[in-house]
Amino acid sequence: MSTKKKKDKLNMDAEEMACQEEQTAEPEPELETEEMDAKLADLEKECAEWKDKYLRSMAEFENYRRRSIQEKSDWIKLSTQKLALEICDVSDNFERALQQVSEEKKTDSFVVGVQMIEQQLRTVLEKEGVVRIEALGKEFDPSLHDALAHIPSEYEENLVAAVIQNGYLMNGKVLRPVRVAVSSGKIEQEKQEPDPESESEESSGGEGSETIEIKVN
């Protein structure tokens, strides 16, 4: 075989080997791309999971913060309401004591001092939004009044006839309802019928009256 033919054969063999290598090497980039896509998908999934956990944690923290603020606010309101109720009781006791003072002693310096203290307590309560519920003569309202009795009175039926214990509002909400007695209707005045015996006595001049006869000769 001539040298030229040998060279041609070698070249052909080399080309065939190169083609085979190219054919075997072509699938490798596809495999690498699939692996990279799979890894990328896993990373994206993991990232989404961490993001979801982060958002949940932030939401839980925000709920905790709001709940803490609300609990603190409720605790402050409860403490204020408790203190206000105790001051209301003291104010009511001062009022009851002043109601027992006679007219002659109302100008005494001691009584005037007690009145000033009672008024000062009311002012303190009003600054905190606590006001007394006016109930006497008003229509009975179960949201404001606590009925303890039904009595005949000078008021129409279902009106508050008497206040047993004062009630108060705090910032527009009921701090303590008024304990009241509700009117069951007006008292009917008994008609006094005239006594026939008294009428006969009056006409005859009374039981001890005597008839005097005068004889003329």
One Martini backbone bead per residue (centre of mass of N, CA, C, O) as a GRO file, in nm:
protein
  217
    1MET     BB    1   0.098   0.035   0.022
    2SER     BB    2   0.076   0.347  -0.006
    3THR     BB    3   0.137   0.635   0.157
    4LYS     BB    4  -0.119   0.789   0.073
    5LYS     BB    5  -0.326   0.577   0.164
    6LYS     BB    6  -0.245   0.573   0.457
    7LYS     BB    7  -0.315   0.866   0.515
    8ASP     BB    8  -0.611   0.851   0.436
    9LYS     BB    9  -0.688   0.638   0.644
   10LEU     BB   10  -0.603   0.795   0.894
   11ASN     BB   11  -0.792   1.032   0.847
   12MET     BB   12  -1.053   0.870   0.856
   13ASP     BB   13  -1.015   0.756   1.138
   14ALA     BB   14  -0.999   1.030   1.279
   15GLU     BB   15  -1.280   1.130   1.195
   16GLU     BB   16  -1.442   0.902   1.321
   17MET     BB   17  -1.346   0.949   1.611
   18ALA     BB   18  -1.446   1.241   1.631
   19CYS     BB   19  -1.742   1.178   1.581
   20GLN     BB   20  -1.779   0.990   1.820
   21GLU     BB   21  -1.699   1.195   2.037
   22GLU     BB   22  -1.922   1.398   1.970
   23GLN     BB   23  -2.160   1.205   2.019
   24THR     BB   24  -2.080   1.141   2.318
   25ALA     BB   25  -2.063   1.460   2.410
   26GLU     BB   26  -2.346   1.590   2.359
   27PRO     BB   27  -2.525   1.495   2.616
   28GLU     BB   28  -2.384   1.645   2.856
   29PRO     BB   29  -2.515   1.932   2.850
   30GLU     BB   30  -2.804   1.829   2.907
   31LEU     BB   31  -2.748   1.707   3.182
   32GLU     BB   32  -2.648   1.967   3.316
   33THR     BB   33  -2.908   2.130   3.273
   34GLU     BB   34  -3.097   1.947   3.435
   35GLU     BB   35  -2.945   1.966   3.700
   36MET     BB   36  -2.964   2.274   3.727
   37ASP     BB   37  -3.272   2.290   3.723
   38ALA     BB   38  -3.316   2.115   3.973
   39LYS     BB   39  -3.151   2.288   4.168
   40LEU     BB   40  -3.309   2.550   4.120
   41ALA     BB   41  -3.580   2.439   4.214
   42ASP     BB   42  -3.489   2.372   4.501
   43LEU     BB   43  -3.402   2.659   4.577
   44GLU     BB   44  -3.674   2.793   4.528
   45LYS     BB   45  -3.828   2.622   4.732
   46GLU     BB   46  -3.656   2.696   4.979
   47CYS     BB   47  -3.700   3.000   4.957
   48ALA     BB   48  -4.010   2.991   4.989
   49GLU     BB   49  -4.008   2.860   5.269
   50TRP     BB   50  -3.846   3.086   5.413
   51LYS     BB   51  -4.040   3.313   5.341
   52ASP     BB   52  -4.287   3.193   5.483
   53LYS     BB   53  -4.159   3.183   5.765
   54TYR     BB   54  -4.104   3.485   5.785
   55LEU     BB   55  -4.396   3.585   5.751
   56ARG     BB   56  -4.510   3.429   5.992
   57SER     BB   57  -4.329   3.555   6.207
   58MET     BB   58  -4.418   3.847   6.159
   59ALA     BB   59  -4.719   3.799   6.216
   60GLU     BB   60  -4.687   3.689   6.504
   61PHE     BB   61  -4.545   3.939   6.618
   62GLU     BB   62  -4.771   4.142   6.554
   63ASN     BB   63  -4.987   4.000   6.723
   64TYR     BB   64  -4.832   4.016   6.989
   65ARG     BB   65  -4.811   4.324   7.001
   66ARG     BB   66  -5.114   4.383   6.997
   67ARG     BB   67  -5.189   4.208   7.242
   68SER     BB   68  -5.012   4.359   7.446
   69ILE     BB   69  -5.144   4.636   7.415
   70GLN     BB   70  -5.433   4.543   7.490
   71GLU     BB   71  -5.367   4.427   7.770
   72LYS     BB   72  -5.258   4.689   7.886
   73SER     BB   73  -5.512   4.857   7.841
   74ASP     BB   74  -5.704   4.675   8.007
   75TRP     BB   75  -5.550   4.698   8.274
   76ILE     BB   76  -5.578   5.003   8.306
   77LYS     BB   77  -5.887   5.015   8.298
   78LEU     BB   78  -5.940   4.826   8.538
   79SER     BB   79  -5.788   4.993   8.748
   80THR     BB   80  -5.949   5.256   8.708
   81GLN     BB   81  -6.230   5.139   8.771
   82LYS     BB   82  -6.171   5.044   9.057
   83LEU     BB   83  -6.094   5.321   9.172
   84ALA     BB   84  -6.355   5.470   9.092
   85LEU     BB   85  -6.549   5.300   9.264
   86GLU     BB   86  -6.426   5.373   9.539
   87ILE     BB   87  -6.478   5.678   9.512
   88CYS     BB   88  -6.784   5.655   9.481
   89ASP     BB   89  -6.837   5.541   9.762
   90VAL     BB   90  -6.726   5.784   9.916
   91SER     BB   91  -6.917   5.995   9.795
   92ASP     BB   92  -7.180   5.859   9.893
   93ASN     BB   93  -7.115   5.878  10.197
   94PHE     BB   94  -7.105   6.183  10.209
   95GLU     BB   95  -7.395   6.228  10.115
   96ARG     BB   96  -7.535   6.076  10.346
   97ALA     BB   97  -7.422   6.251  10.573
   98LEU     BB   98  -7.543   6.526  10.470
   99GLN     BB   99  -7.848   6.432  10.488
  100GLN     BB  100  -7.834   6.429  10.822
  101VAL     BB  101  -7.825   6.725  10.828
  102SER     BB  102  -7.934   6.991  10.961
  103GLU     BB  103  -8.028   7.310  10.893
  104GLU     BB  104  -7.866   7.449  11.130
  105LYS     BB  105  -7.573   7.290  11.048
  106LYS     BB  106  -7.498   7.370  10.742
  107THR     BB  107  -7.308   7.632  10.836
  108ASP     BB  108  -7.093   7.479  10.939
  109SER     BB  109  -6.761   7.434  10.895
  110PHE     BB  110  -6.757   7.126  10.891
  111VAL     BB  111  -6.980   7.083  10.679
  112VAL     BB  112  -6.851   7.254  10.457
  113GLY     BB  113  -6.595   7.078  10.435
  114VAL     BB  114  -6.741   6.820  10.346
  115GLN     BB  115  -6.863   6.941  10.089
  116MET     BB  116  -6.590   7.003   9.953
  117ILE     BB  117  -6.489   6.712   9.940
  118GLU     BB  118  -6.723   6.596   9.774
  119GLN     BB  119  -6.677   6.788   9.531
  120GLN     BB  120  -6.385   6.700   9.474
  121LEU     BB  121  -6.449   6.408   9.402
  122ARG     BB  122  -6.627   6.473   9.159
  123THR     BB  123  -6.408   6.618   8.995
  124VAL     BB  124  -6.217   6.378   8.969
  125LEU     BB  125  -6.418   6.196   8.820
  126GLU     BB  126  -6.475   6.384   8.576
  127LYS     BB  127  -6.178   6.380   8.467
  128GLU     BB  128  -6.223   6.049   8.419
  129GLY     BB  129  -6.533   6.025   8.303
  130VAL     BB  130  -6.716   6.040   8.566
  131VAL     BB  131  -7.073   5.998   8.590
  132ARG     BB  132  -7.383   6.047   8.694
  133ILE     BB  133  -7.688   5.882   8.704
  134GLU     BB  134  -7.993   5.995   8.610
  135ALA     BB  135  -8.314   5.850   8.741
  136LEU     BB  136  -8.523   6.016   8.863
  137GLY     BB  137  -8.820   5.991   8.670
  138LYS     BB  138  -8.724   5.785   8.482
  139GLU     BB  139  -8.713   5.556   8.256
  140PHE     BB  140  -8.674   5.235   8.249
  141ASP     BB  141  -8.330   5.097   8.211
  142PRO     BB  142  -8.155   4.802   8.190
  143SER     BB  143  -7.870   4.936   8.104
  144LEU     BB  144  -7.880   5.138   8.383
  145HIS     BB  145  -8.079   4.965   8.557
  146ASP     BB  146  -8.150   4.819   8.893
  147ALA     BB  147  -8.411   4.635   8.995
  148LEU     BB  148  -8.545   4.585   9.341
  149ALA     BB  149  -8.836   4.730   9.305
  150HIS     BB  150  -9.201   4.766   9.346
  151ILE     BB  151  -9.379   5.078   9.374
  152PRO     BB  152  -9.588   5.296   9.490
  153SER     BB  153  -9.643   5.629   9.348
  154GLU     BB  154  -9.621   5.953   9.195
  155TYR     BB  155  -9.551   5.785   8.956
  156GLU     BB  156  -9.547   5.639   8.684
  157GLU     BB  157  -9.533   5.369   8.521
  158ASN     BB  158  -9.192   5.271   8.481
  159LEU     BB  159  -9.074   5.463   8.686
  160VAL     BB  160  -8.847   5.610   8.883
  161ALA     BB  161  -8.900   5.638   9.239
  162ALA     BB  162  -8.608   5.528   9.348
  163VAL     BB  163  -8.281   5.564   9.493
  164ILE     BB  164  -8.052   5.338   9.635
  165GLN     BB  165  -7.805   5.352   9.418
  166ASN     BB  166  -7.566   5.488   9.264
  167GLY     BB  167  -7.469   5.561   8.929
  168TYR     BB  168  -7.215   5.510   8.659
  169LEU     BB  169  -7.015   5.669   8.414
  170MET     BB  170  -6.742   5.571   8.177
  171ASN     BB  171  -6.696   5.698   7.888
  172GLY     BB  172  -7.013   5.599   7.825
  173LYS     BB  173  -6.990   5.365   8.031
  174VAL     BB  174  -7.087   5.129   8.248
  175LEU     BB  175  -6.980   5.107   8.580
  176ARG     BB  176  -7.267   5.146   8.743
  177PRO     BB  177  -7.565   5.071   8.819
  178VAL     BB  178  -7.874   5.166   8.912
  179ARG     BB  179  -8.042   5.139   9.212
  180VAL     BB  180  -8.394   5.068   9.202
  181ALA     BB  181  -8.731   5.186   9.219
  182VAL     BB  182  -9.028   5.096   9.068
  183SER     BB  183  -9.312   5.202   8.941
  184SER     BB  184  -9.660   5.071   8.967
  185GLY     BB  185  -9.800   5.342   9.033
  186LYS     BB  186 -10.026   5.541   9.143
  187ILE     BB  187 -10.157   5.667   9.420
  188GLU     BB  188 -10.464   5.608   9.557
  189GLN     BB  189 -10.696   5.817   9.675
  190GLU     BB  190 -10.902   5.810   9.927
  191LYS     BB  191 -11.235   5.842   9.950
  192GLN     BB  192 -11.409   6.036  10.173
  193GLU     BB  193 -11.688   5.960  10.327
  194PRO     BB  194 -11.951   6.077  10.468
  195ASP     BB  195 -12.076   6.091  10.788
  196PRO     BB  196 -12.397   6.063  10.895
  197GLU     BB  197 -12.361   6.128  11.200
  198SER     BB  198 -12.206   6.394  11.168
  199GLU     BB  199 -12.429   6.538  11.012
  200SER     BB  200 -12.648   6.519  11.234
  201GLU     BB  201 -12.485   6.670  11.449
  202GLU     BB  202 -12.449   6.934  11.295
  203SER     BB  203 -12.758   6.989  11.253
  204SER     BB  204 -12.818   6.957  11.581
  205GLY     BB  205 -12.550   7.066  11.742
  206GLY     BB  206 -12.515   6.804  11.875
  207GLU     BB  207 -12.536   6.595  12.150
  208GLY     BB  208 -12.541   6.840  12.383
  209SER     BB  209 -12.792   6.958  12.282
  210GLU     BB  210 -13.065   7.180  12.371
  211THR     BB  211 -13.413   7.230  12.403
  212ILE     BB  212 -13.579   7.542  12.428
  213GLU     BB  213 -13.871   7.637  12.590
  214ILE     BB  214 -14.109   7.898  12.529
  215LYS     BB  215 -14.349   8.045  12.737
  216VAL     BB  216 -14.659   8.211  12.676
  217ASN     BB  217 -14.908   8.390  12.859
   0.00000   0.00000   0.00000
